[in-house]
Amino acid sequence: MRFSTRRAAVAALFTTTALVAMPAFAQDVPADEAEVDPTEIVVTAQKRSESLQNVPISIQALGTQKLDQLNISDFKGYAAQLPSVSFQSSGAPGSNVVYMRGVASGGDGNHSGSLPSVGVYLDEQPVTTIGGNLDVHIYDIARIESLSGPQGTLYGASSEAGTIRIITNKPSTAGFEGRVDAEVNKIDHGGWGGKLEGMINAPLSDMAALRVVGFYQKDGGFIDNVLGTRTFCGGVNFDVDGNCIQDGISVNNASQVKNDYNYTDTWGGRAALQIDLNDTWTATPDRKSTRLNSSH
């Protein structure tokens, strides 16, 4: 009798989970994009704002709240939350070959090879690369849309298997807004790391606004660079045991000896200027994004 009761309770729990799972990806769209019910998932996969339930294509969406809850800041973080997306990585940032539904272009990762089968867009700008992907830092992002393919009609080349769209938060004339986030972490028996992120939305007038995003991230190292010496022979001079006689020069890495040597510094920013021409037309004449890496 107790076993049956537990089974009923577990079944009820799964039923409840199924009913509330879909709104977990919901994201409020900024007021300048569309006036919608806050509980409704709104996407722009078809170049217009519409409810996810009304879009006649296979699509998944991750909103700002979900991205913040999962502390997602890079491609690998959000790709793990998209069931239809998989990737093959060589270990370095931005070196992932992306697949959707298992469809591949047959490329071998060579930058002179075939085009990828999954297109990547930052807002309306294609940032697809051969043999890798542009690993956009995920901060102040409205949502990430994953469109299973083919998507060649709306998104052109390199979208035979699908398209990934990273939609940024747009500048708003509603008022001044700012945000700062910080994180500190440490690798066990390794170095310290962390990140600092921030954004500012500043109205310039009733019709224009500027939004600026910046970030700095440090990935702590865990490899020690120890002292080593190498001797280069000046001639073919060896002792009876076959060892080089030191008649040449010797060099060492004393100036580079350091613990946790393989840390990585990454920083970048993004700026957008928006001008409302009238009630229905908006221009974004200036937008730029940069990401710099410094590895040791």
ABEGO torsion letter per residue (X at the ends): XAAAAAAAAAAAAAAAAAAAAAAAABBBBBAAABBBBAABBBBAAAGBBBBAAABABBBBBBBAAAAAAAGBABAAAAAAABAABBBBBAGBBGABBBBBGGBBAGBAGBAABBBBABBBBBEABBABBBGBBBBBBBBGBABBBBBBOBAAAAAEBGAAAEBBBBBBBBBBAAEBBBBBBBBBBBBBGBBBBEBBBBBBBBBABAABBBBBBBBBBBBBBABBBBBBBBBBBABBBBBAAGBBBBABBBBBAAAABBBGAABBBBBBBBBBBBBBABAABBBBABBBBBBBBBBX
